[in-house]
Amino acid sequence: AQSVTQLGSHVSVSEGALVLLRCNYSSSVPPYLFWYVQYPNQGLQLLLKYTTGATLVKGINGFEAEFKKSETSFHLTKPSAHMSDAAEYFCAVSDGATGNQFYFGTGTSLTVIP
Amino acid sequence: ETGVTQSPTHLIKTRGQQVTLRCSSQSGHNTVSWYQQALGQGPQFIFQYYREEENGRGNFPPRFSGLQFPNYSSELNVNALELDDSALYLCASSLVPVESYGYTFGSGTRLTVV
């Protein structure tokens, strides 16, 4: 079975500071990994995904994530936080099995302090 | 291209009643999934439809059922509503294989059961 753990349900950073949101996964097969962002009263928007190939993945809005198999991690980073980055962030894993079920973490709420 | 649209945006129902939620997939997408997001939690997979057939199901009872229509739109039906069914219901569409493309999510239907 697949699962995702997001360490830190709330993260606060100053505007311009590094953003680091942690995600660890459990998967019995090579995983497919995703980061989604959710703004208040909205659905989830895909930030980036790892399927195969390069382990450093670049996404929208300056975010990137690195797949580290040895650490079973897929942490999300952004060099410089903007006020508009304040939102809920979800990490998800899929094993590509029938049904294409995505397993989501419980989310990390990012606050950006001016 | 149009995104995923869901209706209604908000709904209040009484325990024991039945509810139908609707979703129009993003143009060109041929698979649709439904997720339940309880307050403060990550989305939980309900089921997926592909070619008008249920293609996978999460840990939800049979009173949760769905349909996918030839135009790839979809419905989620919930019978005998319980208080714990109160949540944001998210519709997500994609091309297959979903793990390669990732889901496009709608903004959701907020269901409150009283």
Interface residues (C-beta under 8 A of the other chain):
Chain A: V4 Y32 F34 Y36 N41 Q42 G43 L44 Q45 L46 K49 T51 F90 A92 S94 D95 G96 A97 T98 G99 N100 Q101 F102 Y103 F104 G105 T106 G107
Chain B: V4 T31 S33 Y35 G40 Q41 G42 P43 Q44 F45 F47 Q48 N55 G56 R57 G58 L90 A92 S94 V96 P97 V98 E99 S100 G102 Y103 T104 F105 G106 S107 G108
